[in-house]
Amino acid sequence: MYRTVYSPQGARVNLDGREVINMASNNYLGLASHPDVIQAAKKALDAYGVGTTASRNIVGNFPVHNELEKALAKYKDVEATLVFNCGVSANTGVIPFLVGKGDVIYSDELNHGSIIDGCRLSRAQIKVYRHKDMASLEELLKEPVKGKKLIVTDGVFSMDGDLAPLPEIADLADQYGAMFMVDDAHGDGVMGPMGRGTVDHFGLRHRVYVETGSLSKAFGSAGGFVAGSKEFIEALRPKARSFIFTASPMAPCLAAAALKVIKMVSEDESYVKKLWENREYFARRITKLGLNIGSTVTPIIPVIVGDEALAQKMSQDLFEKGIFAQAILFPMVPKGAARLRVMISAGHTKEDLDLAANAIEESAKAMGII
Ligand SMILES: Cc1ncc(COP(=O)(O)O)c(C=O)c1O
């Protein structure tokens, strides 16, 4: 059975009746239950009610959807965006629009499951390259192809917190005439200037054909989006199946909440700065202990212990100490790479981070990991 949260999302939550420091949610900027965000959602609830009860292309499109798409485009520095009900739908909607039978997709072996599903739905041939391995990608790109080519990657990999080598991929995409798509669900609101994402972190804004993202993580709401040129988005709008066939597009209150967060983050760099201060502080403490955090450079900090039973035991031990960090096991990560996935938020105080690091140290010592 799943654990149950009896409080708003935050640095501390009531989980199964117990107050714990939450080191497991994607609430990177700590804004999921910010009073101004709740207020914005409430206002939209009063104005537009709860559900849309129709797809956006029929009678489910509200002013907040239009405003959100404009604000997102401005924030991401792209011509246009299209909002979906979640990141999974954005990926499963856009990939089959980009490619089909006779085309080829080049996909990193650690890409998110929703990218994999989008690839499968497209009926294009899927060629999987080794994680971040440009020689492996190029080897596949050299094979002859009659149709279109699409390279797709996560910007930030969700289980390891490492970054895709976007500049090198962009070069290969140019060299071999492939479209280039980045899913930046964990980079938006986190990476780059003002948290505009991993593409901007690398200064590649005009070299990526299409981006997908999620509003359920740094933006503290729910929903997904596709970002690209105006022409591309207008072509996608009547065609993406996960967009046109759903009568449950993003609820207006969720759109209003995401819109509020984007405004806050666009006007005030301190949320993103705080996230990075916390991330650096915590990563330093954990590294000093001699724990293996892999190749993370982001607020996703895996504490890799290897053995599955050990990861589960450690997660339970931490829970009893008042800290919640999720154990991640096969098939989410390869066999022998079980871990605790620790997620850092701007909402954590230094005390939260110290308590979490102390508990991890104590637990790791008790279990003979360090
Ligand atoms: C890389 C990546 N893409 C897409 C998604 C899906 O986003 P959403 O939660 O909005 O469906 C996730 C969510 O976990 C993700 O990690």
The ligand as a MOL file (V3000), in Angstrom:
LIG
                    3D

  0  0  0     0  0            999 V3000
M  V30 BEGIN CTAB
M  V30 COUNTS 16 16 0 0 0
M  V30 BEGIN ATOM
M  V30 1 C 11.7510 13.1960 -17.2150 0
M  V30 2 C 10.2920 13.1630 -16.9430 0
M  V30 3 N 9.4500 13.4160 -17.9610 0
M  V30 4 C 8.1220 13.4460 -17.7730 0
M  V30 5 C 7.5710 13.1930 -16.5410 0
M  V30 6 C 6.0880 13.1960 -16.3770 0
M  V30 7 O 5.6330 14.4150 -15.9200 0
M  V30 8 P 4.2070 14.5200 -15.1940 0
M  V30 9 O 4.4390 14.1870 -13.7630 0
M  V30 10 O 3.7990 15.9320 -15.3930 0
M  V30 11 O 3.2990 13.5630 -15.8800 0
M  V30 12 C 8.3950 12.9320 -15.4470 0
M  V30 13 C 7.7680 12.7190 -14.1210 0
M  V30 14 O 8.1010 12.0780 -13.2500 0
M  V30 15 C 9.7910 12.9080 -15.6570 0
M  V30 16 O 10.6230 12.6420 -14.6460 0
M  V30 END ATOM
M  V30 BEGIN BOND
M  V30 1 1 1 2
M  V30 2 1 2 3
M  V30 3 2 2 15
M  V30 4 2 3 4
M  V30 5 1 4 5
M  V30 6 1 5 6
M  V30 7 2 5 12
M  V30 8 1 6 7
M  V30 9 1 7 8
M  V30 10 2 8 9
M  V30 11 1 8 10
M  V30 12 1 8 11
M  V30 13 1 12 13
M  V30 14 1 12 15
M  V30 15 2 13 14
M  V30 16 1 15 16
M  V30 END BOND
M  V30 END CTAB
M  END
